[in-house]
Amino acid sequence: EVQLVESGGGLVQPGGSLRLSCVASGYLWLGWFRQTPGKEREAIAAISIGGGTTVNEDVARGRFTVSRDNAVYLRMNSLKPEDTAMYYCATATGRGVRALQPHDYTYWGQGTQVTVYS
């Protein structure tokens, strides 16, 4: 059974930073996504098993980066209240994965809440 363990969410003031972590194995792509109530889940960034990365700049706007060593990290800087959401990591194992397409991901973590407040 594939398990993903996320951590690192919390409360932060505008302009602050957080680093989310996701521990997973057996993937071709690992993606970060976020969702707020009543909205579609949106992609943030993804990293392949080979280390290639892709970022949704409509969301990241130069503030978010994805990296990997013992876990996969989503570093978020200059956070804004509109970044408040539940953040998820997910993995995809098949070929032809569209890295920023949530429907192409099979396994999902439990989510970690990020709240940006004044």
Contacts in CASP RR format, 6 or more apart in sequence:
PFRMAT RR
TARGET T0000
AUTHOR 0000-0000-0000
METHOD contacts of the structure
MODEL  1
EVQLVESGGGLVQPGGSLRLSCVASGYLWLGWFRQTPGKEREAIAAISIG
GGTTVNEDVARGRFTVSRDNAVYLRMNSLKPEDTAMYYCATATGRGVRAL
QPHDYTYWGQGTQVTVYS
2 24 0 8 1.000
2 25 0 8 1.000
2 26 0 8 1.000
2 27 0 8 1.000
2 91 0 8 1.000
2 106 0 8 1.000
2 107 0 8 1.000
3 24 0 8 1.000
3 107 0 8 1.000
4 22 0 8 1.000
4 23 0 8 1.000
4 24 0 8 1.000
4 89 0 8 1.000
4 90 0 8 1.000
4 91 0 8 1.000
4 107 0 8 1.000
4 108 0 8 1.000
4 109 0 8 1.000
4 110 0 8 1.000
5 22 0 8 1.000
5 23 0 8 1.000
5 24 0 8 1.000
5 109 0 8 1.000
6 20 0 8 1.000
6 21 0 8 1.000
6 22 0 8 1.000
6 87 0 8 1.000
6 88 0 8 1.000
6 89 0 8 1.000
6 109 0 8 1.000
6 110 0 8 1.000
6 111 0 8 1.000
6 112 0 8 1.000
7 20 0 8 1.000
7 21 0 8 1.000
7 112 0 8 1.000
8 18 0 8 1.000
8 19 0 8 1.000
8 20 0 8 1.000
8 21 0 8 1.000
8 112 0 8 1.000
9 18 0 8 1.000
9 20 0 8 1.000
9 87 0 8 1.000
9 112 0 8 1.000
9 113 0 8 1.000
9 114 0 8 1.000
10 18 0 8 1.000
10 112 0 8 1.000
10 113 0 8 1.000
10 114 0 8 1.000
10 115 0 8 1.000
11 115 0 8 1.000
11 116 0 8 1.000
11 117 0 8 1.000
12 18 0 8 1.000
12 79 0 8 1.000
12 114 0 8 1.000
12 115 0 8 1.000
12 116 0 8 1.000
12 117 0 8 1.000
13 116 0 8 1.000
13 117 0 8 1.000
13 118 0 8 1.000
14 79 0 8 1.000
14 80 0 8 1.000
14 81 0 8 1.000
14 116 0 8 1.000
14 117 0 8 1.000
14 118 0 8 1.000
15 77 0 8 1.000
15 78 0 8 1.000
15 79 0 8 1.000
15 80 0 8 1.000
15 116 0 8 1.000
16 77 0 8 1.000
16 78 0 8 1.000
16 79 0 8 1.000
16 116 0 8 1.000
17 75 0 8 1.000
17 76 0 8 1.000
17 77 0 8 1.000
17 78 0 8 1.000
17 79 0 8 1.000
18 75 0 8 1.000
18 76 0 8 1.000
18 79 0 8 1.000
18 114 0 8 1.000
19 73 0 8 1.000
19 74 0 8 1.000
19 75 0 8 1.000
19 76 0 8 1.000
20 32 0 8 1.000
20 73 0 8 1.000
20 74 0 8 1.000
20 76 0 8 1.000
20 87 0 8 1.000
20 89 0 8 1.000
20 112 0 8 1.000
20 114 0 8 1.000
21 71 0 8 1.000
21 72 0 8 1.000
21 73 0 8 1.000
22 30 0 8 1.000
22 32 0 8 1.000
22 71 0 8 1.000
22 72 0 8 1.000
22 73 0 8 1.000
22 74 0 8 1.000
22 89 0 8 1.000
22 109 0 8 1.000
23 70 0 8 1.000
23 71 0 8 1.000
23 72 0 8 1.000
24 30 0 8 1.000
24 72 0 8 1.000
24 89 0 8 1.000
24 91 0 8 1.000
24 107 0 8 1.000
26 49 0 8 1.000
26 91 0 8 1.000
26 93 0 8 1.000
27 49 0 8 1.000
27 91 0 8 1.000
27 92 0 8 1.000
27 93 0 8 1.000
27 107 0 8 1.000
28 48 0 8 1.000
28 49 0 8 1.000
28 91 0 8 1.000
28 92 0 8 1.000
28 93 0 8 1.000
28 94 0 8 1.000
28 95 0 8 1.000
28 97 0 8 1.000
29 46 0 8 1.000
29 47 0 8 1.000
29 48 0 8 1.000
29 49 0 8 1.000
29 91 0 8 1.000
29 92 0 8 1.000
29 97 0 8 1.000
29 99 0 8 1.000
29 104 0 8 1.000
29 105 0 8 1.000
30 46 0 8 1.000
30 47 0 8 1.000
30 68 0 8 1.000
30 72 0 8 1.000
30 89 0 8 1.000
30 90 0 8 1.000
30 91 0 8 1.000
30 92 0 8 1.000
31 43 0 8 1.000
31 44 0 8 1.000
31 45 0 8 1.000
31 46 0 8 1.000
31 47 0 8 1.000
31 66 0 8 1.000
31 72 0 8 1.000
31 89 0 8 1.000
31 90 0 8 1.000
31 91 0 8 1.000
31 92 0 8 1.000
31 99 0 8 1.000
31 105 0 8 1.000
32 43 0 8 1.000
32 44 0 8 1.000
32 45 0 8 1.000
32 46 0 8 1.000
32 66 0 8 1.000
32 72 0 8 1.000
32 74 0 8 1.000
32 87 0 8 1.000
32 88 0 8 1.000
32 89 0 8 1.000
33 41 0 8 1.000
33 42 0 8 1.000
33 43 0 8 1.000
33 44 0 8 1.000
33 87 0 8 1.000
33 88 0 8 1.000
33 89 0 8 1.000
33 90 0 8 1.000
33 102 0 8 1.000
33 105 0 8 1.000
34 41 0 8 1.000
34 42 0 8 1.000
34 44 0 8 1.000
34 59 0 8 1.000
34 83 0 8 1.000
34 85 0 8 1.000
34 86 0 8 1.000
34 87 0 8 1.000
34 88 0 8 1.000
34 114 0 8 1.000
35 41 0 8 1.000
35 42 0 8 1.000
35 85 0 8 1.000
35 86 0 8 1.000
35 88 0 8 1.000
36 84 0 8 1.000
36 85 0 8 1.000
36 86 0 8 1.000
41 88 0 8 1.000
41 102 0 8 1.000
42 56 0 8 1.000
42 59 0 8 1.000
42 102 0 8 1.000
43 56 0 8 1.000
43 59 0 8 1.000
43 99 0 8 1.000
43 100 0 8 1.000
43 101 0 8 1.000
43 102 0 8 1.000
44 55 0 8 1.000
44 56 0 8 1.000
44 59 0 8 1.000
44 60 0 8 1.000
44 64 0 8 1.000
44 66 0 8 1.000
44 74 0 8 1.000
44 87 0 8 1.000
45 53 0 8 1.000
45 54 0 8 1.000
45 55 0 8 1.000
45 56 0 8 1.000
45 60 0 8 1.000
45 64 0 8 1.000
45 65 0 8 1.000
45 66 0 8 1.000
45 74 0 8 1.000
46 53 0 8 1.000
46 54 0 8 1.000
46 66 0 8 1.000
46 99 0 8 1.000
46 100 0 8 1.000
47 53 0 8 1.000
47 66 0 8 1.000
47 67 0 8 1.000
47 68 0 8 1.000
47 72 0 8 1.000
48 99 0 8 1.000
51 68 0 8 1.000
53 65 0 8 1.000
53 66 0 8 1.000
53 67 0 8 1.000
54 99 0 8 1.000
54 100 0 8 1.000
55 62 0 8 1.000
55 64 0 8 1.000
55 65 0 8 1.000
55 66 0 8 1.000
56 100 0 8 1.000
63 76 0 8 1.000
63 77 0 8 1.000
63 78 0 8 1.000
63 79 0 8 1.000
64 74 0 8 1.000
64 75 0 8 1.000
64 76 0 8 1.000
64 77 0 8 1.000
65 74 0 8 1.000
65 75 0 8 1.000
66 72 0 8 1.000
66 73 0 8 1.000
66 74 0 8 1.000
66 75 0 8 1.000
67 73 0 8 1.000
67 75 0 8 1.000
72 89 0 8 1.000
74 87 0 8 1.000
74 89 0 8 1.000
76 83 0 8 1.000
76 114 0 8 1.000
79 114 0 8 1.000
79 116 0 8 1.000
80 116 0 8 1.000
81 116 0 8 1.000
81 117 0 8 1.000
81 118 0 8 1.000
82 116 0 8 1.000
83 114 0 8 1.000
83 116 0 8 1.000
84 114 0 8 1.000
84 115 0 8 1.000
84 116 0 8 1.000
84 117 0 8 1.000
85 113 0 8 1.000
85 114 0 8 1.000
86 111 0 8 1.000
86 112 0 8 1.000
86 113 0 8 1.000
86 114 0 8 1.000
87 111 0 8 1.000
87 112 0 8 1.000
87 113 0 8 1.000
87 114 0 8 1.000
88 108 0 8 1.000
88 109 0 8 1.000
88 111 0 8 1.000
88 112 0 8 1.000
89 108 0 8 1.000
89 109 0 8 1.000
89 111 0 8 1.000
90 102 0 8 1.000
90 105 0 8 1.000
90 106 0 8 1.000
90 107 0 8 1.000
90 108 0 8 1.000
90 109 0 8 1.000
91 105 0 8 1.000
91 106 0 8 1.000
91 107 0 8 1.000
92 99 0 8 1.000
92 104 0 8 1.000
92 105 0 8 1.000
92 106 0 8 1.000
93 106 0 8 1.000
93 107 0 8 1.000
96 104 0 8 1.000
97 104 0 8 1.000
97 105 0 8 1.000
98 104 0 8 1.000
END
